[in-house]
Every structure is written in structure tokens, then in C-alpha cells.
């Protein structure tokens, strides 16, 4: 028996590694510092019923040799977990273990031609398999609903190591709309002129209506803007009432608007905005330079030098922009 209402998540522990984690071409985590990181991310709203692609794009970080690169003491443990939605205990259905000590590194420079060393970084990971879940246990089966594919390991598009894998998962929700959105131009493929005009257009046409609704404390406008996103989150996380997620999101935003410790939503600033497009070229957003998962929509705290940001991702359907995540 597999899960009736599966709740999928990715659990990560890492140290001395920089990376982008991506599910079906959608970034869910960005980490580019030494030290440790430990987090868990719900991922139902990024998944498809069937084949799903999981990527780790390593990012170069200080190596100790006055260079940027991969570190021999870098480690990542990434666990794909599932539980029944109304339960608490997770079952780990797949584990990726990356050990940088197995790389061929000389003076802080990785030898990407040593393919054997690249692949060996994952030797402690779960092996490809096919299984069903029976009473919380993995049972091998030739017709299992869960299929763990092989790793592909290579020199990546981020000028570091790139690991990807296809995993088939059973999911009871529909195909999310953004998978069929208009294809966008990847931001690194834009010319300087296209980059400048695109971010200006996004600021004026995509972000300004949201900013205005926040500034005016306009509940109907906020509800309309987040309606499509909310409908999919209701399905992804099995919320019992139609429109519940949209209501919760608008309630959260109005709480920020009315918070006496926060200033009004800060003006949108073009000179602080950079463009990011997801690897699948379906989602886009503006962010603070060098921090791709930040947002340019934020509230400043009155008594501290911090801001509360509103993360938002957009997709375009037949030329019309919508908030989808």
C-alpha cells in the first residue's frame, strides 16, 4: 500500500559546500557559504505525478588556497522523505550522500577530467531501485510506484560539479500549471540591453500591481493576485476548504501591512533588482543582487536593521503574467 495523501519533503545537512538545489528545474535552496546548513523543505508544489528531476548544482566557494572551487571537506546528505499528510513520522525513500574528500583536488583546483573521482563522491548514496511502500517499509517490486534512477555526474553549468537524477513518484495532485507556461529566456542568455529592458518591464508590469495592492491595503486586489497560486497550494497540501491558502496568504500579508513595528511596503527599486529565471525556463522573479532566492518586495522593521521579504515567482500564460509560487 502506498500513500493516499503523500507529503514529500527534502531534508538536507551540509558543510563546506555551496549549491543550488532544484526540483523539476525549480530552485528550492541556494547556499553559498562555508560552514553548516540543516533544513527541510516541503516539495509537493514542485512535483509531478511520475518522473521528477532532482539536481544539485554545486557552487564554488573559498577553498583556502586563495581560490574559489569545491572543497575536499565538503559534505551533503540529502534525504527524500515521505509521510501520510496527517501523520508526523517521515520515511526516507532515498538518500544522496556527497563526499568531497573523494574528488581529485590539487591546490584547490578540481580535476573534472577524472570522471571516476566525480562519480565516487556519491558511493555512499542509495542505489537505483524500484519499490512500493508497505506499512512504512520499502518493498522491492518490479512494478513498484517508486523508481529511483541513476545519478548523472559531470562538470556543471555553474562551473562546478552538477549531479542530477530522475525519480518516479506517485502523486495524487494534478499537473501544476506553471509546467505548461510560456517559455522564457534564461537570464544568463540575455544581452545587456535585453536584461535592462526585461527587469524594467517586470518592475512596471509585474511587480507594480502587487506593490500597489500592498500599499493600499487592498484585500480584493491581493486576493485576485494570489488566487491561482492558492488554488494549487490547496491541492498540493490537501487543505480542506476551497480558497483556504489564498485566505491564509492574504491574512499574512495584511498582518504585515498592519504591523506597527513595520514601515509601509518599501518602494520598488530598479537599481537593486536582478532577474532570475528557473532552469526549466518557466518561472521568473526579481531579486536582490547575488541572492537569487530573495525578493524585492519587503517591509522594513522600524527598530532593527532587517527586512521581511515576500518571496514571489511569476509565470506567463499566453503573454499574461500570474503569481504562481
N, C-alpha and C positions, 0 to 999 in steps of 0.2 A: 504494500500500500504506500503510495506517495502522498504528498501533502495536498490537502484540499485548498488551503489558503496559504501558500508558501510566502514567507517573509525572508528575502535574501539580503545578505549583507557581506561586506568585505571588511575584514579585520586585519590591521597592519601593525607590525612592530618593525622599526628600522633604526639603524645607527650609521652615521658617517656615509650617508648616501643621499644624493639628490635625485628626484624623479617626478615624472608626471604619471599618474595612474589614469587609465582610460578604459571605459566600458562602452563597446559599440561606437567607438570614435568620440565619446563624450568624456571630457576631463572631470574627474571626481576629486582629485587631490593634486596639489602642487607643493613640493617640498625641496628647498634648495639651500640647506644649511648643514653643517656638521652637527654632531650631537644626535639625540634620540627623538623618535616620534612614535606615539602609540595612539591609534584612533580606530573607530569602527564606523562604517558608512552604510546606511540603507541604500539598496540599489534597485528596488523593484521598478522605479520610474525610469530606469535606463535600459531595462531588459526587454528581450523579445521571447516569445514562446518558440523554442527551438534553438538554433545556433546563435551564440553570442561570442563576440570577440573581446578578449581581455588583453590589454597592453601595459607594459611597464616601459616607459621611455626614461632611461637614466639621464641625468643631467650632470654635467661636470661641476665639481666643487673643488675648493682648495685641497691640494694633496700633501702639502708640507714640503714641496720642492719648488716653491715659488711658481707653481703651475696650477692650472685647472684640469681636472680629469677624474677618473674613477680611483677609488681608494682600496687598497688591499685589506683594510679593516672594515670595509663596508658590508652591511648585512641587511637583508629584508626577509621578513616572514609575512607572507600574505595568505590569509585563510578565507576561502569562500564558504560562507555559513548559510544554513537554512533552518528555519523553525516554523511550526504552525503559528499563524498570525497571533492567536490569542494565548500562546504559551511563552515562556521565558527562556527555556534552555535551548541553546543553539547546537546544531550538529555540524561539524566541519566536514564538508564533502570534497574539498580539495585544498591542498597546501602547496604554495610555491615558496621554496627556500632558496634565496640567492646568497652566495658567499663570495665576496670579492677576493678573498685570500687565494682563490683558485685561478684568478686572472694572471696572465703573463704581463707583469708591470715592471718596467725598468725606469728608475729615476722619475717616477710619477707619470710615465707615458705608457698607455695600454697598447699592446700589440694585437690589433684587430685581425691580423692575418692568421693568428693562432686560433683557429676555429675550435679545436679540441678544448682549449682552455676556456673559451667563451661558453661552450655548452656545459663544461664540467661545473660551472658556477651553480647549476641547478640540480646537481646529482642527488641532493637530499630531498628533492621535491617528490610529491605524489606522482605515480606513474600513470600513463594513459589507461583508461578502463571504461567499462560500461556497467551500470548497475541500477537497481531500484532501492528505494528506502523502505524498509520493513521494520515497523516498531522502533524507528530511530537508528536502525543498523543498515550499513551498506551491504547489499546482497548482489554479488556479481550475476549478470544476466546478459545473454546475447541480444535480448530485445529490451534492455533497460532504458528508462526515460532519461537518465543522466549519462552523458557521454563526455569523457574528459579526453581532449585531443592532445596531440604532441606539441611541444614547445618549438617555436622558431626563434633562433637567437642569431643576431647579426649586429654589425655596425649600423647605428640608427640615424634617423633624420635629425635628431637633436645633437649630432656629433658626439654621441656616446653610445652605450650599449642599448639595444632595443630587443625586448622579449615580447612575443605575442603568442596567443593560444586561443583556440576555439573550444568552447564548452557548450554542449547542448543541455538546456534546462527546460523542464516543464513549467509553464506559467499560465494561469487562468485568465489573465487580462488581455485586452485587445492590443493590436499593434499601435504604438504611440504615433501620433500624427506627425511629429517632427521628423520621423524617419523618411517621410514622403514629401518633405518641404522642398522648396526651390533650392537648387544647389548654389552655394556661394563661392566666391573666390577666396582661397586660403590667404590669410593676411600677409604671409611672407612672400606671396606671389604678386602682391600689389606693387605698382610703381609708386614713387614718392608722390606723384600727382594724384594717383588713384587713392592712396592711403589718406591724403589730406582731404580730398573731396568726400570719401566714404565716411570718415569719422565725423565730419561736419554735417553730412546728411543724416547720419544716425542720431547725432545730438539733437538736431532740429525736428526730425520727423518721428523718431522712435522714442527718444527719452523725454522730450519736452512735454508730451501729453501726460506721461506719468508724473513728472515733476509738478506740473500744474495741478493735477488732482491731489497730490500730497500737500502742496502749498495751500490749496483752497479747502482742504479737509472735506473733499467731495466724495461721499460714500458711494453714490450711484456710479460715478466715473471709475472709482477704484474697483468696484465690483465688476463692472464691464471689462476692465482691463485684465483682471485675473480670472475671469470665468473659465476660459478654455484650459488654463493651467490647472485650476481647481478641480475641474471635472475629471482630468486624468489622475490627479493625486487621490481623489476619492476612490477611483478604481484600483490604483496601484497599492493602496494601503487599506482597502476594504472598509472604508468609512461608511457607517450605516445610513447616514442621511444625505440625500442629494443636495449638493451645494455646500456641504459641511466645510470642505477645505477652503473654498473661496471665502466663506464667512469667517473662518479662523484667521486667514491671511489678512483680510481687511480689518478685522478686530485688532490684530497685532500691529498693523500699520497705524491705525487710529490711536492705539496706545502710545506709540512713539510720537505722533503728532501732538498729543495732549499731555505728554510727559513734561512736567515743569522743570526737570533737570536737563532737558534738551532744548537746543535752539531750533528754530524752524529748519526745514529741509534746506541744505546748503545749495547755493546756486550751482548750476552745471558749468563746468569749466573745460573748454576745449583744450587748453594748453596742458591740462593734467590727464588727458584721456588718450588711451591707446586702444587698438582694435584687436580682438581675438576671435578667431573662427575655429570651431571644433575640427578635429581630424576628419570627421565624416562630412564636413563642409555643409552642415545643416543648421548649426546653432552659431550665434554670434552675440557679442556684448562688448561694451566699452569698459575698460578697467584702468586702474592706476598703473603707471609705467612700472615694469619689472615684476608686477604681481598679478598674474593673469586671472586668478580666481577672486579678485576684489571687485568692487563696484564703484561707480562714480556717483551713485545715489546714496546720500548718507545724511545723518544728523550729528551735529557737534554737541558734545557734552559741555555744559556751562562751567562746571567746576573741575574739569580734568582735560588733559590734552589728548583725548581719544574721541573716536567717532563710532557710531553704529551704522554699519552699511547694510543696504538692501540688495542681496545678490539676485540678479535677474538675467535670464537668457532669452533671446528672441529667435524666431524662425520666420521665414517669409513664405506665404502661400499665394501663388498667382500674383506676386508683386505686393501683397498686403502683409504688413508686419503684425506679429502677435507675440505676446509673452507666453512662452511655453514651459519655462522652468525658472 
